[in-house]
């Protein structure tokens, strides 16, 4: 079997750094820019960081879990790396793009592979107006916030606020309220992948908002525009028989 040129990166945690030392005893790694693929050691947060960091390099990433949940990761084993990476199933993920205008009129941009969360940043609930493709769909949502998630991110924060799990390849995004107060029974919406969601802060001075995009944050948002950036994508590798699609299906039947 032809040997793949692999790079290996690890989070700063003790477990991940120990795993990196163990892997280096068994494998010769190259710099990421010279690699056929990148091995990422850590948890889901580190995987998301790696997707952002190596987007310009366009190298597939194979994660091994040395973090907590590890939903986007594979199990750790230092001895079978070449075989597993060569046999792995690839999933192509496109990020959400957010363009947020703050109360001073400045525009901020960020990308997220999991979700964009618009959150109250005060002791009062947020008052939000929601538009989809230029049409106002909700005049006023009183809540802790709202999030837009990709299928890959639907089992993360979205699931914890009772949003639906979205199968990979469904070509839809989830729009989910966070602790809605009025309308109390609104549970969110499933929207086509090419939808443009706009969220307007109806009271930006008294009830400020923060926008979270994976690991980045934008403060004092007055208007937020979210869409899928189909021009950009990253490839994530999963062990054969334990693909991301299979994991998401399994999550729908977990207790």
Steps between C-alpha positions, in 0.01 A plus 500: 500500500629846410582697811314825547691810602329608819532797729397483864377784720378486859318715750686630803336249735718246679315207340542636149866584547565152640321349201716707264816363665372144465413550133841648424661179622310305233472744208701760312298818457547789259394866526128561423573681173689192370248240620236294322291532815511640853445298817344709779524384861260645756128555530225647285608856581849431373357341185299816431811712559695279259232531230535876518880503526563274201217613271741678267721189480202283397633183662256233628499468878481172691426558868577267790319560824716601794245748627152459650208416269685455172196495271711621208792275591606137462632281781869526584746226400864568423565177308245495214506861384604452135247223440215689664564829319529322163166321556316796656179642355515868404229751591509843336382776732417857399491767771239755589604858439383780726511871423413702807463876526559637849334800665778727370440397139813285470466171309657178628527165320563147625454136398359207697487130419260424788272796565454874519343588836349843563481542878374760746788680668315658790272400785195554275358282224583588140236648269568366151341536158565209264497517119563222250597590143389858552156419642422562866392169650486604866431857606627451853663208679565549871762248606855442615590493131484290188744279311550381144672164464640276227414128487844424649432744783140396564606252771696763694354816659192467279410164651552628854234768442261238358564571133459220241781270393565551128641214287813567297406565137154635588588841348323687778604712796334527839366821653442441871393737780691501828265505802211672317268709719267637231378331289548235766418197286709584193750220449687636200512420130682288244610707201649428156880499490509814283286708739618836627398558861505853640459584867437857612545613858187706573655658810879504441595751771292371790518132402843436340583184305811291449554278197692176545651327193681183611785648707465868399266761646355830380363743760220762488338367183213704355442295184615148409495331159570126475532273196690187398827585323496233227818645348702366795517154648721260692530122490475303825594131505314236701573133560325260267172383655493796738439790263357836600175404330479184711582690819223752437248224432607320819458822698132505410449166677713567809331527837 
